[in-house]
Structure formats: C-alpha cells, structure tokens
C-alpha cells in the first residue's frame, strides 16, 4: 500500500517537472534546433488528456500535474515558435 501511495504522489510530480530542464535550456540558449515539434505536440496532448481524466475522476494530484505540465509544454511550444529559424 505504501508503494502505491508513493507512486500516486511521485508520478504526477515527475510528469510536472519532466520538461523543466528543457524549458530552462531553451530559454537560456534561445535555441530550438534539438527540439522535436511533433514530440512536444504529442506530450502536450497527453498531458491535456491526463488533466481531463483527473478532472473526471476527481483526482486533484492529476489535475494539478496536468495543469502544470500543460503550461510547461505550451511554454516550450511558444519558445519553439519564437526561436525557430
């Protein structure tokens, strides 16, 4: 039971922060050459689906993770649009 509860807390946390290093690096270097637009779009859609799922099952950790992860992904997509050559 403990491992299940731990996973229920850690999984959304890691989902939230998975692209934070990439967001930081992209912002600092102003380079999007190594980013895959297709991957960012797929990850963003997946995060939105987790958000919707969390909403319908009333799981606030999933809702929070979905919101934060979607904001991070949309930020990366915005930087991609700004910095692409």
Protein Blocks (a to p, Z undefined) as FASTA:
>chain_A
ZZmmmmmmmmmmmmmmmmmmmmmmmmmnopaklpcfklmmmmmmmmmmmmmmmmmnopak
lmmmmmmmmmmmmmmmmmmmmmpZZ
